[in-house]
Amino acid sequence: MINPNKSYEKYGREQLTLEQNERLDEKLDALGDSYLDSHEFPEIIHDASGRERYDIESSFLIEHMRLNNHTKIFDSCLGTGATSIGLKLKGIDNITSNEIDKDFAQFATRQAKENNVPLDITRYDWRKLPNRFRAEHDAVLCLGNSFTYLLQEQGRKRAMDNFYMILKPGGLLCIDTRNYTELLRGNFLNRGKGPYRQMGSVIQIEPLFIYPDITLFRYYKDEKKIDLLFYPLKDGELERLMINAGFKDIKTFGDYEPEGEFNPKTTEFYTFIGTKP
């Protein structure tokens, strides 16, 4: 388990090297303000992705992950609850919903009550998933660009190995990421495609700085602001992590379009589905 008072601000900061922390502080000092620790984070993100995500995302997952009411699912990043609640509203009930951030866990609980669905919430760091989960799940979900909260290579490798470990043979991992390849080329895409249809129209997102090892984004909505730290995955890096962990038959989607039907230069979010043999 983790510290019950964990927040994404603390989670990101504790992963940074001394040099990265100094570089971040220097940048924040130059900006003159910092919104890294914002309790309004869940509300802003919920408004940005919108209820439309519930149906779009759950329909995609049910089709491509072959989900049914017998599928045992580990939703590794509950967030505002969109994935778990969306699936439960379609009758997919056997879900463990994991969330390290207390504000998100509380927000998702409120959303679940409003939708009259229960949540089974755990608070595990992906880098330390328990052995009792070994080969227990039919599907693992890591959505909402959440994997890039892992800022160090060893942490990303350990988390991917653990996702593989907790799946049954034949189980599927579904994981997504922003198109950081284009971002690192200076092309920031935020038109609101794929499952995050309202991301571009409801809130403004601004990359405050972009380095090969760390990026800082600022999210604006009305008078509210939040800053988020991410690791910018390089072209092919996530697939290599999946392959090295043991995943096979990896399928790639760009804004939910299958390979061959999307343009890598205009795709905002990639989604990968891999199988544990």
N, C-alpha and C positions, 0 to 999 in steps of 0.2 A: 504494500500500500504506500501512499504518499502522505506528505504533510497536508492535513485537511484545509489549511489556509493558503495552499498554493494558488498562484495566479500566473497567467501567461507572461506577464512582465518579469516576475521572479524566475519563472521557468527558462525564459530566454537569457536573462542576465547570468544565471548561474552556469550556463553552457559556454559563455564567451571566454576567450583567453584574455590575459591581462592587456595585451596589445589591442584586441578587438574592443574591450571595454573602454580603453583610453581613446580609441578612435571614435567610438560612439559618443562618449561624453563630449569630446571636442566638437563633434558635429551638432549635438544638441545645444551646447553653449553658444555656438554660432547662430543657431536658429532663434535662440532666446526663449524657447519654451519646449516643454516635453509633455506628451500625453501617453507615455508608455503604460502607466498604471491607471486605467480608466474602468470604473465599475459600470459604465454605460456601454461597454463593448458588446455584450450580448444583444441589447436592444437595437443598437445600430446595425449589427450584422443581420439580425432577424429582419429588420425593415428592408435591408438591402437585398437579401435573397428572396424574401417574400413567401407567401403561402403557395404561390405558383410552383415553387421548388418541390413541395410535397408530392404533387402528382407527377411532374416531369421526372424527377429523380427516381421515385418508387417504381414507376412504369418501366424505366430503363433497367433498373436492378432486377426486377422480377423477370423480365425477358432475358437479359444477358447473363444473369447469375443463376438462372433456373430456380428461383426461390419459390417455396410453397409453405404451407402451414406446418410442415414437419422440419423445415430447415432450421438448424441451430446457428444463430448469427451472433458474431461479436462486432458491434458497432464501436470501433475503437475511439471515436471522437464524437461524442454526443453533441457538443456545441449547443446550439439553440434548440435542438431536438428534431430538426427537420427530417433527417434520415429515419430515425427510429419511429417517430410519430407518423411520418408519411407511410412507412411500411405497415405499421399497425392499423392504420385506417383502411388499408387494403387487405387486412386479415392475416398478415404475417406477424405472428405473436412471439415466437421463441427467440427473443432478442435480449442480449446483455448489452447495456448501453454504458460506455466508459467515458469518464470526463474528469480531468485533473483540476480544472478551474472551478472553484466553488461558486462564483457568480454565474457561470454557464450552467452548472448542475442545478442551481436554484431556479434559474430562468426556464430551463427545459422542463423542470418539474411543474412549474406553473402552466406552461404551454400544454403539457400532457393532460393536466386536470381540465383545462378549457376544452380539450378535444375528447375528454372522457376515455383516455387510454392510460394504463399503468406503465411505469418505467422501472426496470430493474437496473439500478445504477451502481457501477463500480468506479474506483478512483485509482486505477493502476497507471503508472508510468510504463509506456510501451517497452522501454529498455529493461524492464524488470517484471515481465509477466510471469505469473506463478506456474510452477511445474504441474500443478493440479489441472491446469488448462490443457495439458499436452494432448494433441490429437483428439480434441473434444468438439471442435466446431466444423460446420459444413461451409461456412462463409465468414470472411473477415472483411470489414469495410473500413476504409481510411479516406474519408472524403472531405471536401471543403478546403482543399489546399493545406490540410493540417500536417501532412508529413514534413513539410518544410519548416515547421517549428523546431525540428531537430537540426541544430546548427553545426554539429560536429560529425565528421565522417564515421567515427566509431559508434556514435549513438544511432545513426541511421542504419548502419550495418546490423547492430544488435537488435533494433526494433524489427527490421525486415526478417531476420532469422527467427525472432519470436513469433511473428505473424505466421511464418511457415510452421513453426513448432506446434502452435495451438490448432492448426487445421488437421482434419482427418485426411487420409489419402483420397484423392479425388476432389478435395475441397478447393474453393476458389477465393482468391484475394482480389478485391476491387479497390484501387487506389488512384487518386487524381492529383494533379499539380497545375499551377499556373504555367503559362508558356514563358518560362524564364529565358529560354534561348533568344527569343525576340527582344525581351526586356534588356538583356545584356548587349544587344546590338543597338539599343537606343529606341526600340519600337515598343512602347507600352500600350497594350490592348485592353480596353475597358468599355466594350460596347454592350455588354449584357447578353451574352449568348449562352448556349448550353443550359445547365440547370439554374444558373445564377442570372436569370433574365432581368432582374431589376437592379443588378449591381451597378450598371452604368448610369441609369436614369435617376435612382433614388439618392445615391450618395456620390460624392466626388472622392476619387482615390488618387493620391499623388506620391510617386516614389521620391522620398526625400534624399536618399543617396543609394547608389548601387555599386557594390564591389563584388568581385568574383566569389567572396566568402561570406558576405552578409549584405542584406538589403533592409532598408527601413522605409515602410510605407506609412502615409498618413491618410486616415479616413475622415471625411467631413460629412456631417448630416445636420442641417440647420445650424445651430450654434454648438453642436457637439463635435468633439474631435477625439480620435484615438490614434496612437502610433503602434505599429506592429513590426517585429523583427522576423525575417525569414531567411532561409538559405536558398540561394538561386540555383536550382538543379540545372546542370549542364545538359546539352543535347545527348540523349541516350543514357544518362547517368542512372535514372530510376529503373529503366529496363535492366541495366547491368546488375544493379543491386538485387532485383528480383531473380535474375538468372543465377547469380552467385549464391543466393539463398536456396536455390533448388527448384524454383518455379519453371514450368514448361508451358508451351502453347500460349504465349502471351499475345493477347489481342489489344490493339491500340485504337482509341476513338478520339477524335478531335471535336470538341463541343458536341459530343454524342453522335457524331457522324463516323461511320466505319472507315478503316484505313483505305485509302484510294479515293475517298469522296470528300476529304477536307484539305484545306490549304494550310501547310505549317506556318506560313507567314501571317495568316490572319486568324488562326486558331487561338482562342483565349485560354482554354483549359483542356488538358489532355487527361483521358481516363484509361487506365490499364487494367486488364483482367488476366490473371495468371492462375494456373492450375498446379496443385501439389500432386505429383504422380502417386 
